[in-house]
Amino acid sequence: MKKLVITGFLLSSMVFGALAQDNANNFDKKFRFGIRIAPQPTWIKSKDKNATGGGMGLGFGFGLITEFKLSDIIHFYTGIGGDFENGTITYKNDPSNQFSVTYFTDRDGALVELTNGMDTASLFSQNNMGYEAVTKRKIKTTYVTIPLTLKMMTQEYSGFRYFAQFGADLGIRTKIKADDEYSILIKRGVATTLSGTNTNSDLDLKKDASLIPIRIGLNVGLGTEYRIAGTTSLMFSINYFSSFTNLMRSTSKYAATDYQVSNGKVNFTYLKQSLIQNAIRINIGILF
């Protein structure tokens, strides 16, 4: 019995040693798994002439990586993660040409829907607050993100492999908020011009965002991997992301560029919105 145990142990050691040696030489497993983090400069572009991008913000992303080998040089790269992004939009403020961004919130701070023909008593009630001459809006979003890319890899050179990525990102929006700068406050129909910089923070834009909370965008990048032990490697890449889809409703129901009061009724000129999100993702990760 003792001899059988010893023999079995020796055979097991030989088998596991052979498998370990085989895995140590196999940088191209059929399936790989890993994690990543991604500090990322982010910004928003506007396709409307009355709004312009106001510069970059600093976002952050993280996620799980799964990678499938399709050939010696082509891998399918996917996974799931979260991306926290922000960007600033600057609005034109020109009341003489009837363009000044205005919106109202109720007592809970939620956006009030602006319906043509609504009663002035309803719009200018004591529960509502109006924000006029909005000049700057910082939009903050959270997405669950699924990359869908092809990863084209070189052979290994001194432990390094280099790659290019091309494909798309699928994002599911879970949160969208804004910090607004404005100069006129409306209470019960009375507009008051304020001094200094005035901010309405953490405004929930969910009602005014695109009706379908799905984002599809281009994902391209360049990167490298360095094998540190066996099949484990460190990964670094820089990826450019640009959304194909509008972040907001194309025509707002909650923000106006002008409004007219007549016979106790209010009519609005609605804000046009075409906002595209962009990012440079600096991915740092480890693959097993």
Residue pairs with C-beta under 8 A, 6 or more apart in sequence:
20 230
23 29
23 230
23 231
24 229
24 230
24 231
26 231
27 156
27 161
27 227
27 231
27 233
28 69
28 72
29 69
29 231
30 68
30 69
31 66
31 67
31 68
31 69
32 65
32 66
32 67
32 69
32 75
32 231
32 287
32 288
33 64
33 65
33 66
33 67
33 287
33 288
34 64
34 65
34 67
34 235
34 285
34 286
34 287
34 288
35 62
35 63
35 64
35 65
35 285
35 286
36 61
36 62
36 63
36 64
36 65
36 79
36 81
36 235
36 283
36 284
36 285
37 60
37 61
37 62
37 283
37 284
37 285
38 60
38 61
38 62
38 63
38 83
38 281
38 282
38 283
38 284
39 58
39 59
39 60
39 61
39 282
40 58
40 59
40 60
40 61
40 83
40 85
40 279
40 280
40 281
40 282
41 56
41 57
41 58
41 59
41 279
41 280
42 56
42 57
42 58
42 59
42 85
42 86
42 87
42 277
42 278
42 279
42 280
43 53
43 55
43 56
43 57
43 87
43 88
43 277
43 278
43 279
44 53
44 87
44 88
44 89
44 139
44 247
44 275
44 276
44 277
44 278
45 53
45 275
45 276
45 278
46 52
46 53
46 89
46 274
46 275
46 276
47 274
47 275
47 276
48 272
48 273
48 274
50 91
50 92
50 99
50 257
50 272
51 89
51 90
51 91
51 92
51 273
51 275
52 89
52 90
53 87
53 88
53 89
53 90
54 87
54 88
54 89
54 90
54 136
54 138
55 87
55 88
56 87
57 85
57 86
57 87
57 88
57 138
58 86
59 83
59 84
59 85
59 86
59 279
60 83
60 84
61 81
61 82
61 83
61 84
61 145
61 281
62 81
62 82
63 79
63 80
63 81
63 82
63 145
64 79
64 80
64 81
65 77
65 78
65 79
65 235
65 285
65 287
66 77
66 78
66 79
67 75
67 76
67 77
67 78
67 151
67 287
68 75
68 76
68 78
69 75
70 76
70 150
73 152
73 153
73 154
74 150
74 151
74 152
74 153
75 150
75 151
75 152
75 153
76 149
76 150
76 151
77 147
77 149
77 150
77 151
77 165
77 167
78 146
78 147
78 148
78 149
79 146
79 147
80 144
80 145
80 146
81 144
81 145
81 146
81 147
82 142
82 143
82 144
82 145
83 142
83 143
83 145
83 171
83 279
84 140
84 141
84 142
85 140
85 141
85 142
85 143
85 277
85 279
86 138
86 139
86 140
86 141
87 138
87 139
87 277
87 278
88 136
88 137
88 138
88 139
89 136
89 137
89 139
89 275
90 135
90 136
91 101
91 134
91 135
91 136
91 137
92 99
93 99
93 100
93 101
93 133
93 134
93 135
93 183
94 100
95 133
98 257
98 258
98 269
99 257
99 258
100 132
100 133
100 134
100 184
100 257
100 258
101 132
101 133
101 134
101 135
101 255
101 256
101 257
101 271
102 130
102 131
102 132
102 133
102 134
102 186
102 255
102 256
102 257
102 259
103 111
103 112
103 114
103 130
103 131
103 134
103 254
103 255
103 256
104 111
104 112
104 114
104 123
104 128
104 129
104 130
104 131
104 186
105 111
105 112
105 128
105 129
105 131
105 200
105 203
106 112
106 127
106 128
107 127
107 128
109 203
109 204
110 204
110 207
111 203
111 204
111 205
111 207
111 208
111 254
112 123
112 128
112 254
113 207
113 253
113 254
114 123
114 253
114 254
114 255
114 256
114 259
114 266
114 268
114 270
115 253
116 266
116 267
116 268
117 265
117 266
117 267
118 265
118 266
119 264
119 265
119 266
120 189
120 261
120 264
120 265
120 266
121 264
123 189
123 266
124 130
124 186
124 188
124 189
125 188
126 188
129 185
129 186
129 187
130 184
130 185
130 186
130 187
130 191
131 180
131 182
131 184
131 185
131 186
131 200
132 182
132 183
132 184
132 185
132 186
132 191
133 182
133 183
133 184
134 180
134 181
134 182
134 255
135 181
135 182
135 183
136 180
136 181
137 178
137 179
137 180
137 181
138 178
138 179
138 180
139 176
139 177
139 178
139 205
139 247
139 275
140 175
140 176
140 177
140 178
140 179
141 173
141 175
141 176
141 247
141 277
142 173
142 174
142 175
142 176
143 171
143 172
143 173
143 174
143 215
144 171
144 172
144 174
145 169
145 170
145 171
145 172
146 169
146 170
146 171
147 167
147 168
147 169
147 170
147 219
148 167
148 168
148 169
148 170
148 219
149 165
149 166
149 167
149 168
149 219
150 165
150 166
150 167
151 163
151 164
151 165
152 163
152 164
152 165
152 166
153 161
153 162
153 163
153 225
154 161
154 162
154 163
155 161
156 227
159 226
159 227
159 228
160 224
160 225
160 226
160 227
161 224
161 225
161 227
161 233
162 222
162 223
162 224
163 222
163 223
163 224
163 225
163 237
164 220
164 221
164 222
164 223
165 219
165 220
165 221
165 222
165 223
165 237
165 239
166 219
166 220
167 219
167 220
168 216
168 217
168 218
168 219
169 215
169 216
169 217
169 218
169 219
169 241
170 214
170 215
170 216
171 214
171 215
171 216
171 217
172 213
172 214
172 215
173 209
173 213
173 214
173 215
174 213
175 206
176 204
176 205
176 206
176 209
176 247
177 202
177 203
177 204
177 205
178 202
178 203
178 205
179 199
179 200
179 201
179 202
179 203
180 199
180 200
180 203
181 197
181 198
181 199
182 198
182 199
182 200
183 193
183 194
183 198
184 191
184 192
184 193
184 194
185 191
185 192
185 194
185 198
186 192
205 248
207 253
207 254
208 248
208 249
208 252
208 253
208 254
208 255
208 273
209 247
209 248
209 249
210 245
210 246
210 247
210 248
210 249
211 249
214 245
215 243
215 245
215 247
215 277
216 243
216 244
216 245
217 241
217 242
217 243
217 244
217 245
217 277
218 240
218 241
218 242
218 244
219 239
219 240
219 241
220 239
220 240
221 237
221 238
221 239
221 240
221 281
221 283
222 237
222 238
223 235
223 236
223 237
223 238
223 239
223 283
224 235
224 236
224 237
225 233
225 234
225 235
225 236
225 287
226 233
226 234
227 233
228 234
231 288
232 286
232 287
232 288
233 286
233 287
234 285
234 286
235 283
235 284
235 285
235 286
235 287
236 283
236 284
236 285
237 281
237 282
237 283
238 280
238 281
238 282
238 283
239 280
239 281
239 283
240 278
240 279
240 280
240 281
241 277
241 278
241 279
241 280
241 281
242 276
242 277
242 278
243 276
243 277
243 278
246 273
246 274
246 275
246 276
247 273
247 275
247 276
247 277
248 273
248 274
248 275
249 273
250 272
250 273
250 274
251 270
251 271
251 272
251 273
252 270
252 271
252 272
252 273
253 270
255 270
255 271
255 273
256 268
256 269
256 270
256 271
257 269
257 270
257 271
258 268
258 269
259 266
259 267
259 268
259 269
260 266
260 267
